[in-house]
Amino acid sequence: MQSNKIYDVLVIGGGIAGMQTALDIGDSGFNVLIVEKQPSIGGKMISLSKVFPTLDCASCITTPKMAASSHHPRIDILTYSEVKEIKRVDDENFEATIIKKPRFVIESECISCKKCEEVCPVYITDDFEQGLGVKKAISIPFTNAIPQFPVLDETKCIRCGACARACPKDCIDYLQKPQEFKVKIKSVVISTGYEITPMDAKKEYNAKIFPNVISSVQAERLLAPHGPYGKFLRPSDGKIPDSIAYIQCAGSRDESIGVPYCSRVCCMYAIKQAMLLAGMLPLAEITIYYMDIRAFGKGYEQFYNQAKAMGINFVKAKVAKITEDEEHNLILRIDRQEEGSKPQEVKHDLVVLSQGLIPAVKNFFGLEIELNKYGFVNQKEKTFAPSKTNIKGVFVSGVASGPKDIPDTIVDSGACALEVINYLKNVKVE
């Protein structure tokens, strides 16, 4: 980032929506600053195994976008940074206060050699692997992270000095502090994405207690060829599961947990994962317990039918409770949605919860952004200008305005970029 550079657009969030929006705006000749709170751009998509309904490699799609964003002459990127506040300066300008968190590494000197990571004696839980793997207390977030700078976990570091001694560029700085600075911009794009509903949202599922009840994102990492185990194993004992269950609407369409809406992607990512599992574990029995299958997009119904043809079991039932036996096998109490059926118990080796999508941000940086009743950014003109918010010069792209799959997010990001470009052409651009 150049301190004297004038930015036309601040894009908050470096996921697929933020990157696509920034690339389209940058290609039109405007200067863009992306601020991403994680140590690398790429968002949630970079951690996925494949995408539906084509089963293309997620990394093969995301990594070129990451590289294009990082090398674009009109785009600057601030990772491991957060927007603290945005204020309107005048009718055509905003001022953003940004905090850059310390990596405890001097980025301008680092050559990404990984020697610090190699010599570090401390292992910690790997957040990128969703707690299923470990990493060093100082490490590059993941293999294809951009930028390739390590982050030192201040709370877990034992200050042994091994990384500092091994660093050939002497760029380990244990005393580094957060940096706060201000930047002026003419428009703002909110691409803050989503979080998934908590594992313990449904207490009846005991997901925080039973190790073999895993999240949908953990399942993605187990399915990924570069995942934590190298194959699909259940966490409790490393056993290859013979019977796997997916519980749909485990974090959506449920008033009791405050998420009454459908999250749109859960049915399709469960079907995708089930199909990948069927190919990986051809002898395993895979069952999807669902209320309704919502295969709404192009090719999605065919994808669903293909899964049924592969032998994946679709059972229309509600799962009321999960318990486990002494061998950590899971017992599901289900209520089939058929007339005259009675509650029954079925046993599975592993259970995956199809969690829903909830807003990643609640306080939008001091901006008086209008939200809808679910906490997503309200789209002022949903039909004709879905990217506009109630604030002039502030736009929204991706899941920040509501649940979307990846194709819809890409389309939405392009529409947002066009709205921003049209707006900037009508204000003074220095």
Sequence and secondary structure as in RCSB ss.txt:
>XXXX:A:sequence
MQSNKIYDVLVIGGGIAGMQTALDIGDSGFNVLIVEKQPSIGGKMISLSKVFPTLDCASCITTPKMAASSHHPRI
DILTYSEVKEIKRVDDENFEATIIKKPRFVIESECISCKKCEEVCPVYITDDFEQGLGVKKAISIPFTNAIPQFP
VLDETKCIRCGACARACPKDCIDYLQKPQEFKVKIKSVVISTGYEITPMDAKKEYNAKIFPNVISSVQAERLLAP
HGPYGKFLRPSDGKIPDSIAYIQCAGSRDESIGVPYCSRVCCMYAIKQAMLLAGMLPLAEITIYYMDIRAFGKGY
EQFYNQAKAMGINFVKAKVAKITEDEEHNLILRIDRQEEGSKPQEVKHDLVVLSQGLIPAVKNFFGLEIELNKYG
FVNQKEKTFAPSKTNIKGVFVSGVASGPKDIPDTIVDSGACALEVINYLKNVKVE
>XXXX:A:secstr
  TT  EEEEEE  SHHHHHHHHHHHHTT  EEEE SSSSS TTGGG SEETTTTEEHHHHHHHHHHHHHH TTE
EEE SEEEEEEEEEETTEEEEEEEE   SB TTT     HHHHH   EEE TTTTTSSEEESEE SSTT SS   
EE TTT     HHHHH TT  B TT   EEEEEEEEEEEE   EEE  TTSSGGG TTT TTEEEHHHHHHHHST
TSSSSS   TTT    SEEEEETTSSSSBGGGTB S  SSHHHHHHHHHHHHHHH TT EEEEEES     STTH
HHHHHHHHHTT EEEEEEEEEEEE TTS EEEEEEESSTT   EEEEESEEEE   EEES SS TT    B TTS
SB  TBTTTBTTB SSTTEEE GGGGS   HHHHHHHHHHHHHHHHHHHHTS   
